[in-house]
Amino acid sequence: MKDLILFFLMVLCSTSYAQITKQWQTGPIMEVPESVKYYTKENCLFVSNIVGKPADKDGNGYISKLSVDGKVISQKWLVGLDAPKGMAINDGVLYVSNIDELVAIDIEKAEILTRVKRSDAKFLNDVTVASDGKVFVSDSATGIVYLLFKGELVVWLQKEGVVGVNGLYAEHDYVLVGTNTNILKVDIDTREMSVFVETTGQVDGLEADGYGGYYYSYWKGELFYFKPGNEPVQLLNSSVDNVQSADIGYNPNTNEVLVPTFFSNEVVSYLKD
């Protein structure tokens, strides 16, 4: 009986994350990859590489360009950054957070267009773009979400009790904001907010699947799937192997979730079963 119980426990453990299947991985060729962003026009992926420490202004950070199956097109496609993290794309421009500035990059030319600094920003993290072109960026150290407005970063959301803001996803007329304890749904115009889903940790990456569901990650190595009306489902827990899951990306053509593993220095693609 003891052996039978042990067998069933082993089976349960081996199938705990069977809802997701690895498709490919780059191998440890990245340098502290924090975010992955799919670019529709060129059917490619961009990866932000911190290289050093997440808050160091060392000029070593860069953006890589990959094919959709994880092959390197250009390892250092755009250089001259410090610790690039979250990214978003709109109208041929790649926006990336860079500690205390939001950098806009012309994708076709692979050139920096602008650097919008905010002197009191501490740890700019994720970036998202609304359907009307509004660009938002979170500051995880201060709990503030900024809006790019007339060439400046202005405070869009700052509320007592809202801390650890990180993952952002703009959809329709609202922005989903990941915090230490939940994902908030915030109206873009009125800034009225409600709890979209309760979480058990700080939401790092946040993506919609286009079918009414959402993926979100915890930096320490957990990936979840949530569909309103249902409980969140854990798809992956690589924290036991000390493999992180930072700011995830999503390829809507293949439905793959793209996981940057931070200190493990690779990007891994998964497909939900």
Buried (B, 14 or more C-beta within 10 A) or exposed (E): EEEEEEEEEEEEEEEEBEBBEEBBBBEEBBBBBBBBBBBEEBEBBBBBBBBBEBEBBEEBBBBBBBEBEBEBEBBEBBBBBBBBBBBBBBEEBBBBBBBBBBBBBBBEEBEBEBEBBBEEBEBBBBBBBBEEEBBBBBBBBBBBBBBBEEEEBEEBBBBEEBBBBBBBBBBEEBBBBBBBBBBBBBEBEEBEBEEBBEBEBBBBBBBBBEEEBBBBBBBBBBBBBBBEEEEBBBBBBBBEEEBBBBBBBBBEEBEBBBBBBBEBBBBBBBEBE
